Each structure stands twice: as structure tokens, then as C-alpha cells.
Amino acid sequence: MARQDINRAFEMAVFVAVVETGAFSAAARRLALTPSAVSKLVNRLEARLGARLLQRSTRQLHTTPEGDAFFVQCKRILDDIDGAEREASQGAAPRGRLRINCFVPFGVRHLLPILPEFAQRYPDIVLDVVVSDAIVDLLEDRTDIAIRTGQLKESNLVARKLGEDTMVVVASPAYVARHGLPRTPQELSEHNLLAFNFRCQNETWPFLDGSGGNLQVAPQGNTCVSDGESMRQLVLAGMGLGRFSRQHVQRDIEQGQLIPVLQDYNPGDKELVHAVFVGPGLQVPARVRVMLDYLLEKVKLGLP
């Protein structure tokens, strides 16, 4: 049984202050304590945990791997405590830093355009937005919400579905003029298929085979890119074929800048889009909850 005289939240707050300021003296000034009191408390915390959290030198402090992991959990717990206290206070508005990670096409077309209104609604929330197709670990990256596509695997994450969209293979008129249109999926071996340079869930393109079955085509071309928007720009420039969610390229198709390819062989598979956050069992801070509700209100995925 834990000792009742240990104020774990205070210990965590002191440890977080030391890591964030990089020195016992700076943490002491932030917390209105003496440097010796801060040092003793951290030493006591390490002794109780049986783990070294900080590497000390004459000039600076560094967290150990155990200290890094403990810091992330401490920040999450302290944020949850702050959120619980704010929500228990009448009229308390959501506040604090909200870190969002989303893939590039979603960020460009859906998230960034709606953030000004969100900022007006919740002026006490500081937005920290990372737009990247790379998959991050929410705890290690200190991310509150991540927008992800495909099937979710992490059991410690809670997800809210934002929508779904069908997939389409496209090429530019300039590419088609030079290389022609593939008539069957098998003919794709004669074309330049653009791919991603990171490992993703769907590394092959699915098609109907024309006889009631399915086949997978691995994209093999002369160019790999890091995100969907970069791939779109290269396809528009005529470098090759690309596979996208329909909404990502719908405007280009309507304007005649891109041409759907092999639609008779399109299996109609859908790309699911979720907002994921840490859970279950952890109270969702107000700043996270209002953003989740806002995304469900504003984001419209899927074409009629």
C-alpha cells in the first residue's frame, strides 16, 4: 500500500519543472522553492522508484530513457488533473496547449481551413499543429489528437470516426498523351506508378481482376515521395500514376487536370479517417474534447 504522506502529484510537478527548465535552480524559481529542496525531492523520487531519472553534470541535466518515459506520463497526468479541476469550476473555459498531428492532404483540405473559427471559439487554447504523413507515437510525441487513415492497431488509443472515402487511381492528360491509358491492371507494369518512401498500411494497389477475383499491384516507379500532397503535385505534372482518396483529387478531376484510370477494375475500397487520442480510462481534457466535437461538426468526408 502506498504511503499516505507522499504527494505524488507534487513530486511529478517538481520533476516536470526540472525537465522543462533544465536546472534545479530554474525549477525552484518557478515553484517558489529552494534549489536544495528541489534536488532532495528528485533524489527521494528516484530512490522510491528505484530508477535514475536524470543524468547530472556540472553544467546541465539530461533525462535518462526512464526519465523520458516518466516525464511523458507525468505531463499527461498533470494535464488530466488540471482539466478535471477546470471542468469542476463553473464557467471554466477550455485552455492550454493542444497538439494535433494529421496527414498532409487532410491538413491542407480539412483541418487548416477550419482552425480560425476554432481559435475564435476557444481563445484560451494554444494550437500546436503538425502536418505530416509520418505516423507518430502519441505519448512520445506528446500529441493530444492524431488524424489517421486505415485500420487502427493500438489498443491504448480511442478513436472517433470522421468519415470515409473511396480510392481512385489517376493520371494527368499530359502523361496519358505520352504513355496512353492502361486498359487492365496487368498493363500497369508498363507505367510509372508513384509510391511513398515510408512504410504504410496499403503498400499495394487493389483491383478487380475482371473474372470475379482480386489482385494486388505493387507500385514501382522512378519516384517516391513522403506525403500525399507531394504525390498529387507530381501526378499533376505528368510524372506518373498515383492512387488517392477521391476527395483529395476530386477538384482536379472536375477541372480536367486529372483523369481516373481503370475505373471498371476499381474494387471500391474505402479509406477510413479517424481522430485518435489516448485512452481508455483517462479523463479527456476539455481542450481535447472540444476539438473532437468540433472536428465531427465541421469535417465532411465522403462524396455523394
N, C-alpha and C positions, 0 to 999 in steps of 0.2 A: 504493500500500500504506500502511496506517495506521502511524503511528509507534508503536513498541513501548513508549515511555516515557509514553504518555498513558493515565492511569487513567480510562477513560470512566465507569465506574460511580461512582467517587468524584466526578467532575465533576457527574454527574447528581444525586447525593445532596446536594451543596452547593447546586446550583441549586434543587432541590425545597425544601430547608430555607429558602432565601431567600424563595421564593414563599409558603410556608406561614406563615412568621413575619412577613413583610412588612418585614424590615430586615436589613442586613448584620450589625449588632451582635447581634441576636437569633439569627440563624443561626449566628454564630460561637460564642455561648454554648452552643447545642445541640450543636455539633460539636467543642467544645473547641479552637477555632482563634481567631486574632485577626481583628478586622473587616477589617484591611488584606489579610490572606491571602485571605479570602472574596471581597473586592472584586476583587483581582487575578485570582483563579481565574475569576470570572464574566466579567471583561474578556477573559481569554485564551480562554474558551469562545466568546464572541461573535465574537472575531477569527477563530478557527478555523472556525466555522460560516459566517462572512460574513453574519450576521444580528443585528440588535438584538433581544434577548430581553426587556429591562427598560427602562422609561421611568423615569428617576430625577428626583426633585425634592428640595428641601431637607427635606421633611417625610415623604415616603413614596415607595414604589416601586409601579409598576404593570407588569403584563406586557403586552407587545405581542401582536398576533394570532399572530405566530410563536412568541412565548414561551408563549402559552396552549397551542398545539398541542404544543410541545416538552415542556411540563410534563406533559401527559396521557400522552405516550409514556414519559417518564422514570418516572412513577409506576408505569405498567404494567410496565416492565422491572424496576424495583427490587422490585416485589411478586413478580415471577416469580423473581428471584434469591433473595429471602427464602424463597419457597415451595420452591424446589429444595433449599436448604440445610436447611430443616426436614424435608423428606421424606428427605433423606440421613442425618439423625440418627435413631438408633434410638429409638423410643418418643416421637418428637416429635408432639404433638397439633396439629391444625389450629387456627390462631389468626389474628387480625386482623379488620379491618372487612369485612363482606360486604354490599354494596349490591345490593338487589333491587328491580326495578321490575315491577309487574304491574297488569293492568287490574282495575277495581273489583270486578266480580262474582267473579272468580277469587280476589282477595284476601280478600273477605268470606267466601266459602263454602269455600275450599280452603286458602289459604296461612296466613292468620292463625290458624285453629284448630290447625294442626299445629306452629306455631313454639315453643310452650312445651316440647314434648318435644325438639325440636331443640336448644333452648338448654340443656336438661339434659344432652343427649348431648355437646355441644361448648361447654362454658362459657367457653372462651377466644376464641370467635368473637363479635364485636360485630355485631349485626344492624342494618342501616340499610334500612328498608323504605319504598318509595314506592308508594302505591296510587293509580293514576291511569289513565284511558283514553287519555291523550295518549301518542303514540309518541316515545320519546327516542332520541338517538344514544348508544350505549353508551360510546364513547370520550369524547365531550364531556361527558357527564353522569357519567363515572367510575362507571358501573354494571357490576357483575360479571355479573349474570344478569337477563334480562328475560323475562317471560312474555308471549307474543304469540299472537294468533289469526290465521288466514288463511294465505295463501301468503307465504313468505319471499322477499325480493328481494336482501338484502345478501349479497354473495359473501364478505365478510370475516367472516361470523358462522357459527358452528357451532350446530346445533340438535339437541335431543333431544325427540322427540315424547312429550308427556304424555298424549295421548288425543284423542278427537274426540267431537262430539255433534251430533245433528240440530237443526234450527232449527224454530221454531214461531211463528205469529202468534197473539196472544191479546188478549182484551178482558175487562173486568170485567162482572159481571152488571148493575151499575148502568148502565154505558154501553149494554149490549145492550137493557136495558129502555127507554132513552130513544131509541136510534137504530136498533135492530134489528140483525140479523146480516147481513153481506154474503153473498150466495149464490154469487157468482162474483167472480173478481179484478177484472173490469171495474167492479163496483159499488163498489170501494174508493175511486173518485173522489168518492163521496158521503159518505165518512167521514173522520174526523180521524186521520191517520197521524203518529205522533210520530217525530221524526228526531234525529240528532246534529248538534251545531253545530261539528263539526270534520270535516275530510276523512278518510274511511275507505275501506277497500278495497271494501266492499259498500255502495254508496250507493243501490242499488235492491233491491227485494224480488222474488225469482224465484218464478214459479208455473208450473204446467202450465196450458195454455190450454183443455184439455178436448177437443182434437181431435188430440192426438198431438204438439203442439208446445209451446213455452215462451214466456213473456212476462215482461217486467220492469216492475215498478210503482215509480215514484219516490215515496217518502213525502213528502206535502205536507200539513202541518197547521199549527196555530196555535202550536205549541210545539217548541222544540229544546232538547236537554239535552247535558251534557258527558260523561255516562257511563251505562252500562247500569243500574246500581242506581237512579240518579235516574229513569230512564225507567220502570223497574219500579214505583216508588212512584207515579208519575203515572198509569200504566195501572191500578194497583190503585184509585186514587182516581176512576177513571172519566173521565179526560180524553181518552182516545183509544185507538187500537190500537197495539201495539208488537210488534217481532219480536226474539226472544231465542233463545239456546241453550236446549235443553229442560231441562237441569239447573238453569238459573237460575230457572225458574218452575215446576218440577215440583211442588214442595211446595204452591205456590199453587193449581195445578190440582187436586191431590188434595184440598185443603181447600175447593174450590168457590169460591175467591176470583177465579180467572181461568178463562176459557173458551177452548179452542183454536178458531181461526177458519180456515175454508177448508181443512180437512184433506184433502178429496178433491182439492185442487189443489196440495198440498204436494209439491214435487219431491224431497224427502228429502235435500236438500243438507246437507253436514256442515261444522261449524266445527272446524278443526284447532287444537290448542293445543300450542305448543312452548315449551320453555325454551331461550333462545338466549344465547350467550356469545361472546367474541372468539376468533377462530382463523381458519384452522388454523395450525399451525407454532409457536404459542406454548404453552409449558407451562401447563397449567391449575393454578392454585394449589390446595393441598389444601382450603382453605376453600370454594372454588367446587366442587370435585369432590364433596365430601361432601354439599353441599346438592343438587347434581344427582341424586346417588344417592338422597338422602332423598325428593326430590320423586317420583322414579319409584317408590319404595317406598310412599308414602303417598297420592298423588293418584290417585283413581279417577274417571275421566271416562267418560261414555257410559252410557246406560241399557240394560238388557236388553231 
